[in-house]
Every structure is written in C-alpha cells, then in structure tokens.
C-alpha cells in the first residue's frame, strides 16, 4: 500500500514538474516567440463582450474559449490580461490531459503523454495555444465522460448517466464552436461508439439516440447563431480542392518530412526526433508480435477512434482550399499529431502492461519524447535574437509611452499591446479586426506609426484610416521597434 502511494506521488510530482516547465517556457506570459495571432487572445480578453466577440475578431470561426475562461481571472481576480490568458490556457490544457489519461493504465505512459502534450516538438508547439489544441482538450473531456458513462445492457439509465450525456452534448457543442474541424472528430467518435456498442437491443439506445439527436440540434442551432453574430463571411474557408490539387497538397505536405528525414531542413534535433519515433514504432511492432494482441474492449475502441480521426482529418486538410492557400502550415496537422500520439501510446500502454522487461522500451520512449521537446528549445535558441527572453518582457517597454495608439503591420501590431492592452492600443494598418478600437483611434489627435513590412521610411505626411497625419518629431526605438509620432490634421 505504501509503495503504491509513493509511486502515485512520484507520478504526479513528475507531471507537475513537466507542466511547470511548459508554463514557464511556452505560456503566453513567458513564450519567446509569441506573435500577433497569439496576442489576439490577450487583447480580446481586455475588450471581451458577448455576443459580438463570440468568434475571434474578423472571423466566423475559431470560438473565443480562452478569452471567455480568462474573464474569471481578469475580472474576478483582477489579474493582468496576459496572465489571465496564460492561466485559462493551461487550465484547459491540464483538464484535457487529465481526461485523456483515463485511457492509460501505466504511470510511465501518462508521463510520456505529459511530455508529448505539454512539451511538444517544434512543428506542433502551437498545440499549446492554437484552437486545434484547445478543441482536443474538449475532446479529451468527452473521452473521459464516455469512459465513466458505463451503460450496462438490460439496466435502466441512472440520473448520473443522464447528467453525463447532457454534459457530453454541452462539451461537444463547445468543441465545434472552438474549432469547426471538431465536427469530423465527433462523427468519427459516434461511428466508433456505435460499432463497439455492447448490445444490439434497440430499446437500450433510445436515450443515447435522443441525446445524440438533441445534441446535434443544439450544436447546429448554436453554431448558426454564432456565425450570424460574427457578420463575417469567408467562402474560401469551405471550398474544397480538386483531386489533383489534393495530390499536389500531399506532395507539399510530405516535402518537409522528406527534408527532415535527410537532415536537410536545418533542424537537426527535430530530424533526430523523427528518426527516434520511427525506431520506436519499429520496436513496438516487434514487441507487439511477441506479447500478443489481446487489447481490452476500451483500448480497441479508443485505438480505432484516434487512428480513424488522424486519417480523416489529414484527408480533410489535404482537400481544404483554405489550408492550401495557407501553404499547408504545420498547425493544420496538430490534430493529426495529437491523435497519432494517442494511438502510439495506447499501443505502448498495452505492451507495457504485458512486457516483463521494460527498461529498454521505457528508455527509448523517454528519449524520443524529450528529443521532441529539445527540438523546440533548439529552434528558439537558434532563430530568436533574444533567446528565451519572454516576448512580454520586451513588449512591456511600450507601457512607458502611457496611453497611446499605434498603427503597424499585422504581425507587429497586436503583439505590442500585450503588456497593457487597455492603454497601449495597436491595430493593423489594414483589415482592422475590431471597430471599437478603430473608433478610439480616430478620436485621437496623435498616433504612432511603426516601421515594419508596410512602412520602410516615415513620410512627412500620410493617410491612415481616412485621416491625414503629419510627422511630429524624430523616430525612436521602443521594445526593439522603430516608431514615429504623427499629428492628425483632418
């Protein structure tokens, strides 16, 4: 008994250390490579209002779940916007992680998953903040609820089971709001659950069918309402590629993988990680043949779900015109990384349960997972002039300007507001996402222009958002950015 308690203490202490390292390196408050996409959550937290902010500014997709949760810390406890976002983000990540852990039996599997989840390889680091990662936190909660539902053939559903199914409806609706791609995962989930049902008696599944149909109606109604409130339409987002375009996309997606495997991408640690994963899969396959294939029903169910989920989402991304326009960015494949990681770890968990000599396998698992983490550290150290210095600490220098209004290129705009978004107000020079901030700017007599991709030199006079401005003084540097003050003429 004492030994079991000690083992559990070591498990959760280790996981706690992994989470602490992740928060200190990759949360919005401390991340060195934070950009304006990330900063939108911070700025939105300071200005958050429903229903107009139900989706991210300027979009009809990407539900604002993090700014919504952040209101608890920002308004109730008076934390800064960036700390509120960081805490909200990690609260959801930790919840999703703990729920996914309900799939695993072995402590070492949970530790490996903690490394893969909280300290991912550089290609998938956006898992920690991007909507795809947040969507899978909610899928994780759904997995946990299904694991504790335990419908027994021949027995009447209890009040607890009805409450669990009601929670499932809410969680899965929120997941679709968070990221439209969750629709694929949800239909895959229900298809797998149907195939693995314990009984074919129709009467037993009247209640689940009722919740499924009710949930679908609730979800569709809410998403239609949310998209109507956004007042934004983007036809390209739902356009599909032709088959030749999808094949071209497949080549585009695998070209970086090929370069990675031959160490030709300039990311040697990530290349090493890729090869270690290949070796790990080979070793697991050989061990699987030795120990046998007696998966439990639950293991088979989740193995099939995550494998199908990865394959279907990969296919959807290939046929997505939106992903093609964006060059098939790696963030689109975050769901594939998460699902395939879970497939591999379900496989691993089964083998660890049956394998007597585990030291070699455990060592390979740990080395593989940690190498993925080091690929991220290597990338930051190599590609960021400030090293691991928090972007927040650098942008904090802008608070010295007092209340100010800054116009810049998109990638240099919202990021400069993160230290104090209510006083340091920055918006892109075009495609403004928030009308309230624009109205505030137009009332001001003075603004600052930032030299970046849209402005190579500071002109004597210029037009910004339909107003004429004259240069007022010399340029200066704040937080590594070059600014110049302008006065409104008309």
Rosetta blueprint (number, residue, H / E / L):
1 X L
2 X H
3 X H
4 X H
5 X H
6 X H
7 X H
8 X H
9 X H
10 X H
11 X H
12 X H
13 X H
14 X H
15 X H
16 X H
17 X H
18 X H
19 X H
20 X H
21 X H
22 X H
23 X H
24 X H
25 X H
26 X H
27 X L
28 X L
29 X L
30 X L
31 X L
32 X L
33 X L
34 X L
35 X L
36 X H
37 X H
38 X H
39 X H
40 X H
41 X H
42 X H
43 X H
44 X H
45 X H
46 X H
47 X H
48 X L
49 X L
50 X L
51 X L
52 X L
53 X L
54 X L
55 X E
56 X L
57 X L
58 X L
59 X L
60 X L
61 X L
62 X L
63 X E
64 X L
65 X H
66 X H
67 X H
68 X H
69 X H
70 X H
71 X H
72 X H
73 X H
74 X H
75 X H
76 X H
77 X L
78 X L
79 X L
80 X L
81 X H
82 X H
83 X H
84 X H
85 X H
86 X H
87 X H
88 X H
89 X H
90 X H
91 X H
92 X H
93 X H
94 X H
95 X H
96 X H
97 X H
98 X H
99 X H
100 X H
101 X H
102 X H
103 X H
104 X L
105 X L
106 X L
107 X H
108 X H
109 X H
110 X H
111 X H
112 X H
113 X H
114 X H
115 X H
116 X H
117 X H
118 X H
119 X L
120 X L
121 X L
122 X H
123 X H
124 X H
125 X H
126 X H
127 X H
128 X H
129 X L
130 X L
131 X H
132 X H
133 X H
134 X H
135 X H
136 X H
137 X H
138 X H
139 X H
140 X H
141 X H
142 X H
143 X H
144 X H
145 X H
146 X H
147 X H
148 X H
149 X H
150 X L
151 X L
152 X L
153 X L
154 X L
155 X L
156 X L
157 X L
158 X L
159 X H
160 X H
161 X H
162 X H
163 X H
164 X H
165 X H
166 X H
167 X H
168 X H
169 X H
170 X H
171 X H
172 X H
173 X H
174 X H
175 X H
176 X H
177 X H
178 X H
179 X L
180 X L
181 X L
182 X H
183 X H
184 X H
185 X H
186 X H
187 X H
188 X H
189 X H
190 X H
191 X H
192 X H
193 X H
194 X H
195 X H
196 X L
197 X L
198 X L
199 X L
200 X L
201 X L
202 X H
203 X H
204 X H
205 X H
206 X H
207 X H
208 X H
209 X H
210 X H
211 X H
212 X H
213 X H
214 X H
215 X H
216 X H
217 X H
218 X H
219 X H
220 X H
221 X H
222 X H
223 X H
224 X H
225 X H
226 X H
227 X H
228 X H
229 X H
230 X H
231 X L
232 X L
233 X L
234 X L
235 X H
236 X H
237 X H
238 X H
239 X L
240 X E
241 X L
242 X L
243 X H
244 X H
245 X H
246 X H
247 X H
248 X H
249 X H
250 X H
251 X H
252 X H
253 X H
254 X H
255 X H
256 X H
257 X H
258 X H
259 X H
260 X H
261 X H
262 X L
263 X L
264 X L
265 X L
266 X L
267 X L
268 X H
269 X H
270 X H
271 X H
272 X H
273 X H
274 X H
275 X H
276 X H
277 X H
278 X H
279 X H
280 X H
281 X H
282 X H
283 X H
284 X H
285 X H
286 X H
287 X H
288 X H
289 X H
290 X H
291 X H
292 X L
293 X L
294 X L
295 X L
296 X L
297 X H
298 X H
299 X H
300 X H
301 X H
302 X H
303 X H
304 X H
305 X H
306 X H
307 X H
308 X H
309 X H
310 X H
311 X H
312 X H
313 X H
314 X H
315 X H
316 X H
317 X H
318 X H
319 X H
320 X E
321 X H
322 X H
323 X H
324 X H
325 X H
326 X L
327 X L
328 X L
329 X L
330 X H
331 X H
332 X H
333 X H
334 X H
335 X H
336 X H
337 X H
338 X H
339 X H
340 X H
341 X H
342 X H
343 X H
344 X H
345 X H
346 X H
347 X H
348 X H
349 X H
350 X H
351 X H
352 X H
353 X H
354 X H
355 X L
356 X L
357 X L
358 X L
359 X H
360 X H
361 X H
362 X H
363 X H
364 X H
365 X H
366 X H
367 X H
368 X H
369 X H
370 X H
371 X H
372 X H
373 X H
374 X H
375 X H
376 X H
377 X H
378 X H
379 X H
380 X H
381 X H
382 X H
383 X H
384 X L
385 X L
386 X L
387 X L
388 X L
389 X L
390 X L
391 X H
392 X H
393 X H
394 X H
395 X H
396 X H
397 X H
398 X H
399 X H
400 X H
401 X H
402 X L
403 X L
404 X E
405 X E
406 X E
407 X E
408 X E
409 X L
410 X H
411 X H
412 X H
413 X H
414 X H
415 X H
416 X H
417 X H
418 X L
419 X L
420 X L
421 X L
422 X L
423 X L
424 X E
425 X E
426 X E
427 X E
428 X E
429 X L
430 X L
431 X L
432 X L
433 X L
434 X L
435 X H
436 X H
437 X H
438 X H
439 X H
440 X H
441 X H
442 X H
443 X H
444 X L
445 X L
446 X E
447 X E
448 X E
449 X E
450 X E
451 X E
452 X E
453 X L
454 X L
455 X E
456 X L
457 X L
458 X L
459 X L
460 X L
461 X E
462 X E
463 X E
464 X E
465 X L
466 X L
467 X E
468 X E
469 X E
470 X E
471 X E
472 X L
473 X L
474 X L
475 X L
476 X E
477 X E
478 X E
479 X L
480 X L
481 X E
482 X E
483 X E
484 X E
485 X E
486 X E
487 X E
488 X E
489 X L
490 X L
